[in-house]
Amino acid sequence: MALKRGDKVAATARDSQALDDLVAIYGDEIIALSLDVAGRDAVFEAVARAHRHFGRLDVILCNAGYGYMGAVEEVVTAEARANFETNVFGTLSVIQAALPLLRAQKSGQILTVSSIGGVIGFPTGGIYVATKFAVEGMTEALAAEVVSFGMKVSIIEPGSFATGFRSSMKTAPVMAEYGAVRQAVLSAFKPEMSGDPEATAAAILKLVDADNPPIRLLLGTGPLPMIKKLYERRLDTWDQWAEVSNAAQGNRAA
């Protein structure tokens, strides 16, 4: 959709040949690059090539990521580290590669992709949601750091969408003890409630075009009701435990 409306796009994929159809249609309006964001040097080279090709970069979308699922006890440490390498450190590499260029321009927008799992933790998804919680915190800090340079920063928080995300997921070795928990989580996800990924492009472009974009944008109808209930419970809990919290201050002046 960005290309259709006349934007120039630097697009990356594990195999850039997957983008050949777009290159055939749009020519020099798109540069297709092979990239695995877990390779930091490759990220810096890809961002530099895109900048050389177009002369400037206005919007950076950090979209690479996959899910590693399993109960915390089931998790294989090496796989957990690999998930963080892609979802968190890959995002960090893209941001760090782009920041000097955007600062020099005194403009630009960075979009990171989180998830409803970046706001709400769910059983058997502990490592994946940990990566998304990390992306949320890092992006929120970034937004405050770069606002004086004329940059805008937003976190995209999709709910469930009918994409190929599930096909890219990895799963930890299963322990029978967590079978009931796993089944409850699976039963809660209704395929018919998944959003149409084609509709997300227009929503993201509205975010890009906004003069004052929000730090967070939920995608889909499911996340907001869930988050409202979550924060109502959190506020109630904090209120109920306020006496204990305040006592932890000790005798020092507040």
Sequence and secondary structure as in RCSB ss.txt:
>XXXX:A:sequence
MALKRGDKVAATARDSQALDDLVAIYGDEIIALSLDVAGRDAVFEAVARAHRHFGRLDVILCNAGYGYMGAVEEV
VTAEARANFETNVFGTLSVIQAALPLLRAQKSGQILTVSSIGGVIGFPTGGIYVATKFAVEGMTEALAAEVVSFG
MKVSIIEPGSFATGFRSSMKTAPVMAEYGAVRQAVLSAFKPEMSGDPEATAAAILKLVDADNPPIRLLLGTGPLP
MIKKLYERRLDTWDQWAEVSNAAQGNRAA
>XXXX:A:secstr
 TTTTT  EEEEESSGGGGHHHHHHHGGGEEEEE  TT HHHHHHHHHHHHHHHS   EEEE     EEB GGG 
 HHHHHHHHIIIIIIHHHHHHHHHHHHHHHT EEEEEE  GGGTS  TTBHHHHHHHHHHHHHHHHHHHHHGGGT
EEEEEEEE  BSSSGGGG EE    GGGHHHHHHHHHH  GGG B GGGHHHHHHHHHH SS  SEEEESSSHHH
HHHHHHHHHHHHHHHTHHHHHHTTTTS  
